[in-house]
Amino acid sequence: MEINTILNIIKVQSVLVKKFDGLSLHGISLTDFMILHILSKAPGNRLKRIDLAENTGLTASGITRIISPMEKIGLVEKDSNERDARVSYVKLSTVGDKVYKEASITAEYISKKLLDGIGTKDLKNFSNQLKVLGGDL
C-alpha cells in the first residue's frame, strides 16, 4: 500500500508538471515559478542558495544549475552580504518580480482548474498531509 501511495504521488507530480506547461507563455518552467514564488515571500526577496535549496527540496548543486540560466535572463541576481563576503544571496530582480506577478495569474488559473471540485475542508486536510511529507511552502 505504501509503495503504491508513493508511486501515485510521483505520477501526480508528472501530471502537474504537464498541466503547468502554460507557464511557458511567460518564459519560465514550473520549477522557475516555484523559485520566484519562494523568493517573493522571503525577507528582502532574497535567500542564501542553501536556504533556497532547502525550501525547494532540491540539492545545492541542483539550485545552482537552475539559477544560472535564470540569472542570465535577468529573473534573479546575486546579492552580497555586507557583513560576510563569503555569503551570497539569490535575489528576485525587478524583471523577475514582474514575470512572477504575471505568471501568478496563469498559475492561479491552472491551480483552480486542477483542484475544482475538491471542497475547502478536504483541501485543507490534503494540504496538512503534504506538510507531513515536506510540502511546507
Buried (B, 14 or more C-beta within 10 A) or exposed (E): EEEEEEEEEEEEEEEEEEBBEBBEEBEBBBBBBBBBBBBBEBEEBBBBBEBBBBBBEBEEEEBBEBBEEBBEBEBBBEBEEEEEEEEBBBBBBEEBBEBBEBBBEBBEEBBEEBEEEEEEEEEEEEEEEEEEEEEEE
